[in-house]
């Protein structure tokens, strides 16, 4: 005998309902929790002082916003104040790789009248890639390779090593830094053409080569006031070396010693 389709469907629904009721009544049945979804966004307000241009001895104030984000349920990773804004494609417990970007300020006559006759350099964006590795839980190695857009069109690289220690809500870090730039980068910021030398009258023509541009160190301290609020203070030092240090711009108007310090206040919130 053939059952009508409506009767068969009703039978299946009743059986499914009975099965769900039985599982709910069974004390040994455990419901699988839903996976966390959404993102945690961190907005940052950054202020600091640093040389007014690469190689300068005058300090200038800078302030700018930034943001970062991570998936809900993932561990918040350490980030040094001089890290570029980055997003990782591969992110496991010890190794990260992804894209990165930095902003490089320009060199203008308004703030540096001694540079009259030398080229004005506009601000630059530096997109690129980064690699980060934690050989042990308190030691981080990071490398960034970037290419300039707008103000300069050279390749630059930054290498850093950080010792990181946490004491409750306080996290401190410190480590060495190494910066490199190719011929286009060093020519833009440290070179002087014969025409520029003639117009300025205080520096001679100079054509630098690429290589290591500075060595230095950075130290920071971060405090987590709550789940939403945190702040970070840092101090940095770079010593120009090689053709960058030998530039007449540095020798006549600037300094091999490049200091910086700053403060960041962060606010985090979740979105679906």
One Martini backbone bead per residue (centre of mass of N, CA, C, O) as a GRO file, in nm:
protein
  272
    1UNK     BB    1   0.098   0.035   0.021
    2UNK     BB    2   0.051   0.379  -0.048
    3UNK     BB    3   0.169   0.676   0.068
    4UNK     BB    4   0.123   0.981   0.114
    5UNK     BB    5   0.325   1.250   0.107
    6UNK     BB    6   0.207   1.406   0.352
    7UNK     BB    7   0.233   1.171   0.553
    8UNK     BB    8   0.540   1.133   0.533
    9UNK     BB    9   0.623   1.421   0.621
   10UNK     BB   10   0.486   1.415   0.899
   11UNK     BB   11   0.651   1.177   1.008
   12UNK     BB   12   0.930   1.311   0.992
   13UNK     BB   13   0.870   1.554   1.176
   14UNK     BB   14   0.795   1.391   1.430
   15UNK     BB   15   1.065   1.242   1.452
   16UNK     BB   16   1.245   1.493   1.479
   17UNK     BB   17   1.109   1.610   1.732
   18UNK     BB   18   1.160   1.365   1.914
   19UNK     BB   19   1.468   1.369   1.893
   20UNK     BB   20   1.516   1.651   2.014
   21UNK     BB   21   1.374   1.597   2.284
   22UNK     BB   22   1.560   1.366   2.372
   23UNK     BB   23   1.827   1.530   2.375
   24UNK     BB   24   1.735   1.749   2.579
   25UNK     BB   25   1.673   1.526   2.811
   26UNK     BB   26   1.964   1.440   2.788
   27UNK     BB   27   2.234   1.478   3.007
   28UNK     BB   28   2.467   1.384   2.788
   29UNK     BB   29   2.396   1.620   2.613
   30UNK     BB   30   2.600   1.837   2.400
   31UNK     BB   31   2.623   2.144   2.285
   32UNK     BB   32   2.762   2.308   2.027
   33UNK     BB   33   2.938   2.578   2.012
   34UNK     BB   34   2.965   2.874   1.883
   35UNK     BB   35   3.150   3.047   1.685
   36UNK     BB   36   3.325   3.315   1.672
   37UNK     BB   37   3.243   3.645   1.554
   38UNK     BB   38   3.414   3.891   1.400
   39UNK     BB   39   3.559   4.207   1.512
   40UNK     BB   40   3.851   4.383   1.631
   41UNK     BB   41   3.882   4.727   1.679
   42UNK     BB   42   4.167   4.962   1.665
   43UNK     BB   43   4.204   5.281   1.781
   44UNK     BB   44   4.453   5.545   1.709
   45UNK     BB   45   4.646   5.791   1.889
   46UNK     BB   46   4.924   5.979   1.755
   47UNK     BB   47   5.218   6.111   1.919
   48UNK     BB   48   5.515   6.324   1.840
   49UNK     BB   49   5.875   6.335   1.799
   50UNK     BB   50   6.088   6.433   1.516
   51UNK     BB   51   6.252   6.467   1.256
   52UNK     BB   52   6.172   6.674   0.985
   53UNK     BB   53   6.397   6.496   0.841
   54UNK     BB   54   6.618   6.302   0.702
   55UNK     BB   55   6.898   6.425   0.900
   56UNK     BB   56   6.793   6.607   1.102
   57UNK     BB   57   6.812   6.831   1.403
   58UNK     BB   58   6.523   6.896   1.396
   59UNK     BB   59   6.219   6.906   1.568
   60UNK     BB   60   5.891   6.756   1.522
   61UNK     BB   61   5.553   6.748   1.516
   62UNK     BB   62   5.324   6.457   1.540
   63UNK     BB   63   4.989   6.361   1.412
   64UNK     BB   64   4.792   6.048   1.407
   65UNK     BB   65   4.594   5.807   1.279
   66UNK     BB   66   4.493   5.459   1.352
   67UNK     BB   67   4.455   5.100   1.264
   68UNK     BB   68   4.324   4.780   1.380
   69UNK     BB   69   4.265   4.417   1.325
   70UNK     BB   70   4.073   4.132   1.460
   71UNK     BB   71   3.963   3.839   1.543
   72UNK     BB   72   3.749   3.688   1.720
   73UNK     BB   73   3.947   3.486   1.951
   74UNK     BB   74   4.213   3.621   1.913
   75UNK     BB   75   4.523   3.705   1.986
   76UNK     BB   76   4.691   3.968   2.101
   77UNK     BB   77   4.952   4.120   1.952
   78UNK     BB   78   5.252   4.232   1.934
   79UNK     BB   79   5.344   4.590   1.884
   80UNK     BB   80   5.549   4.809   1.761
   81UNK     BB   81   5.569   5.151   1.708
   82UNK     BB   82   5.747   5.095   1.421
   83UNK     BB   83   5.538   4.954   1.288
   84UNK     BB   84   5.364   4.878   1.037
   85UNK     BB   85   5.080   4.857   0.875
   86UNK     BB   86   4.924   4.532   0.918
   87UNK     BB   87   4.847   4.217   0.731
   88UNK     BB   88   4.785   3.879   0.773
   89UNK     BB   89   4.790   3.557   0.607
   90UNK     BB   90   4.994   3.430   0.814
   91UNK     BB   91   4.891   3.299   1.155
   92UNK     BB   92   5.078   3.180   1.400
   93UNK     BB   93   5.253   3.132   1.690
   94UNK     BB   94   5.553   3.207   1.524
   95UNK     BB   95   5.430   3.296   1.232
   96UNK     BB   96   5.443   3.577   0.995
   97UNK     BB   97   5.260   3.702   0.699
   98UNK     BB   98   5.242   4.012   0.492
   99UNK     BB   99   5.117   4.327   0.481
  100UNK     BB  100   5.250   4.671   0.443
  101UNK     BB  101   5.259   5.016   0.585
  102UNK     BB  102   5.394   5.352   0.531
  103UNK     BB  103   5.486   5.682   0.648
  104UNK     BB  104   5.656   5.962   0.481
  105UNK     BB  105   5.780   6.245   0.524
  106UNK     BB  106   5.875   6.548   0.425
  107UNK     BB  107   6.059   6.824   0.249
  108UNK     BB  108   6.059   7.168   0.355
  109UNK     BB  109   6.111   7.511   0.351
  110UNK     BB  110   5.937   7.630   0.584
  111UNK     BB  111   6.120   7.456   0.809
  112UNK     BB  112   6.398   7.480   0.600
  113UNK     BB  113   6.578   7.740   0.489
  114UNK     BB  114   6.864   7.602   0.429
  115UNK     BB  115   6.730   7.436   0.165
  116UNK     BB  116   6.761   7.629  -0.041
  117UNK     BB  117   6.769   7.471  -0.372
  118UNK     BB  118   6.657   7.223  -0.281
  119UNK     BB  119   6.461   6.973  -0.297
  120UNK     BB  120   6.140   6.892  -0.279
  121UNK     BB  121   5.970   6.658  -0.054
  122UNK     BB  122   5.728   6.453  -0.052
  123UNK     BB  123   5.524   6.254   0.058
  124UNK     BB  124   5.510   5.898   0.154
  125UNK     BB  125   5.432   5.577   0.048
  126UNK     BB  126   5.494   5.224   0.193
  127UNK     BB  127   5.449   4.948   0.044
  128UNK     BB  128   5.440   4.585   0.146
  129UNK     BB  129   5.626   4.342   0.333
  130UNK     BB  130   5.616   4.085   0.597
  131UNK     BB  131   5.818   3.930   0.865
  132UNK     BB  132   5.753   3.706   1.150
  133UNK     BB  133   5.943   3.585   1.448
  134UNK     BB  134   5.915   3.338   1.727
  135UNK     BB  135   6.146   3.150   1.888
  136UNK     BB  136   6.034   3.279   2.147
  137UNK     BB  137   5.804   3.425   2.364
  138UNK     BB  138   6.024   3.693   2.415
  139UNK     BB  139   6.106   3.687   2.092
  140UNK     BB  140   6.132   3.922   1.814
  141UNK     BB  141   6.129   3.904   1.456
  142UNK     BB  142   6.155   4.168   1.198
  143UNK     BB  143   6.054   4.229   0.848
  144UNK     BB  144   6.070   4.497   0.599
  145UNK     BB  145   5.942   4.550   0.259
  146UNK     BB  146   5.953   4.854   0.061
  147UNK     BB  147   5.776   5.098  -0.156
  148UNK     BB  148   5.775   5.397  -0.299
  149UNK     BB  149   5.521   5.667  -0.306
  150UNK     BB  150   5.583   5.984  -0.452
  151UNK     BB  151   5.839   6.101  -0.286
  152UNK     BB  152   5.946   5.806  -0.348
  153UNK     BB  153   6.109   5.510  -0.555
  154UNK     BB  154   6.219   5.317  -0.340
  155UNK     BB  155   6.384   5.080  -0.151
  156UNK     BB  156   6.302   4.946   0.176
  157UNK     BB  157   6.441   4.836   0.502
  158UNK     BB  158   6.340   4.667   0.815
  159UNK     BB  159   6.510   4.564   1.116
  160UNK     BB  160   6.406   4.364   1.409
  161UNK     BB  161   6.456   4.328   1.776
  162UNK     BB  162   6.252   4.188   2.050
  163UNK     BB  163   6.211   4.221   2.390
  164UNK     BB  164   5.935   4.063   2.570
  165UNK     BB  165   5.752   4.181   2.866
  166UNK     BB  166   5.518   4.079   3.121
  167UNK     BB  167   5.332   4.269   3.397
  168UNK     BB  168   5.048   4.215   3.353
  169UNK     BB  169   4.943   4.520   3.220
  170UNK     BB  170   5.250   4.529   3.158
  171UNK     BB  171   5.453   4.614   2.862
  172UNK     BB  172   5.786   4.546   2.758
  173UNK     BB  173   6.038   4.682   2.523
  174UNK     BB  174   6.349   4.587   2.337
  175UNK     BB  175   6.568   4.691   2.053
  176UNK     BB  176   6.712   4.659   1.757
  177UNK     BB  177   6.810   4.845   1.450
  178UNK     BB  178   6.773   4.825   1.078
  179UNK     BB  179   6.849   5.025   0.785
  180UNK     BB  180   6.751   5.037   0.433
  181UNK     BB  181   6.863   5.161   0.098
  182UNK     BB  182   6.854   5.254  -0.208
  183UNK     BB  183   6.954   5.467  -0.448
  184UNK     BB  184   6.686   5.625  -0.468
  185UNK     BB  185   6.657   5.693  -0.170
  186UNK     BB  186   6.936   5.832  -0.110
  187UNK     BB  187   6.912   6.044  -0.336
  188UNK     BB  188   6.661   6.191  -0.231
  189UNK     BB  189   6.766   6.255   0.085
  190UNK     BB  190   7.114   6.281   0.030
  191UNK     BB  191   7.131   6.422  -0.233
  192UNK     BB  192   7.328   6.635  -0.476
  193UNK     BB  193   7.313   6.840  -0.721
  194UNK     BB  194   7.478   7.070  -0.902
  195UNK     BB  195   7.242   7.273  -0.903
  196UNK     BB  196   7.182   7.269  -0.600
  197UNK     BB  197   7.462   7.361  -0.507
  198UNK     BB  198   7.451   7.637  -0.653
  199UNK     BB  199   7.184   7.746  -0.519
  200UNK     BB  200   7.275   7.714  -0.218
  201UNK     BB  201   7.613   7.740  -0.145
  202UNK     BB  202   7.678   7.506   0.111
  203UNK     BB  203   7.690   7.262  -0.091
  204UNK     BB  204   7.788   6.978  -0.243
  205UNK     BB  205   7.800   6.750  -0.459
  206UNK     BB  206   7.601   6.433  -0.430
  207UNK     BB  207   7.626   6.059  -0.474
  208UNK     BB  208   7.467   5.811  -0.339
  209UNK     BB  209   7.447   5.492  -0.206
  210UNK     BB  210   7.331   5.207  -0.127
  211UNK     BB  211   7.222   5.071   0.201
  212UNK     BB  212   7.308   5.134   0.501
  213UNK     BB  213   7.155   5.403   0.701
  214UNK     BB  214   7.090   5.261   0.994
  215UNK     BB  215   7.130   5.246   1.351
  216UNK     BB  216   6.952   5.108   1.651
  217UNK     BB  217   6.674   5.181   1.886
  218UNK     BB  218   6.391   5.047   2.089
  219UNK     BB  219   6.153   5.160   2.344
  220UNK     BB  220   5.871   5.023   2.539
  221UNK     BB  221   5.542   5.102   2.702
  222UNK     BB  222   5.251   4.915   2.810
  223UNK     BB  223   4.902   4.984   2.911
  224UNK     BB  224   4.614   4.808   3.042
  225UNK     BB  225   4.324   4.949   3.162
  226UNK     BB  226   4.140   4.775   2.967
  227UNK     BB  227   3.965   4.619   2.718
  228UNK     BB  228   3.967   4.908   2.559
  229UNK     BB  229   4.219   5.046   2.706
  230UNK     BB  230   4.537   5.194   2.592
  231UNK     BB  231   4.902   5.256   2.630
  232UNK     BB  232   5.198   5.407   2.458
  233UNK     BB  233   5.550   5.438   2.512
  234UNK     BB  234   5.840   5.591   2.338
  235UNK     BB  235   6.190   5.536   2.234
  236UNK     BB  236   6.433   5.655   1.987
  237UNK     BB  237   6.732   5.548   1.785
  238UNK     BB  238   6.944   5.690   1.522
  239UNK     BB  239   7.238   5.603   1.325
  240UNK     BB  240   7.395   5.729   1.081
  241UNK     BB  241   7.528   5.568   0.784
  242UNK     BB  242   7.736   5.597   0.547
  243UNK     BB  243   7.614   5.784   0.291
  244UNK     BB  244   7.414   5.928   0.476
  245UNK     BB  245   7.628   6.053   0.676
  246UNK     BB  246   7.803   6.194   0.426
  247UNK     BB  247   7.611   6.401   0.376
  248UNK     BB  248   7.592   6.744   0.341
  249UNK     BB  249   7.319   6.776   0.475
  250UNK     BB  250   7.407   6.651   0.746
  251UNK     BB  251   7.678   6.810   0.801
  252UNK     BB  252   7.552   7.111   0.771
  253UNK     BB  253   7.225   7.074   0.888
  254UNK     BB  254   7.254   6.816   1.065
  255UNK     BB  255   7.239   6.466   1.190
  256UNK     BB  256   7.327   6.141   1.294
  257UNK     BB  257   7.126   6.198   1.528
  258UNK     BB  258   6.811   6.016   1.581
  259UNK     BB  259   6.530   6.117   1.750
  260UNK     BB  260   6.247   5.967   1.941
  261UNK     BB  261   5.901   6.025   2.052
  262UNK     BB  262   5.594   5.874   2.207
  263UNK     BB  263   5.221   5.847   2.193
  264UNK     BB  264   4.958   5.596   2.254
  265UNK     BB  265   4.603   5.573   2.208
  266UNK     BB  266   4.366   5.303   2.272
  267UNK     BB  267   4.061   5.170   2.109
  268UNK     BB  268   3.834   4.895   2.160
  269UNK     BB  269   3.606   4.711   1.934
  270UNK     BB  270   3.317   4.542   1.828
  271UNK     BB  271   3.221   4.361   1.524
  272UNK     BB  272   3.012   4.189   1.273
   0.00000   0.00000   0.00000
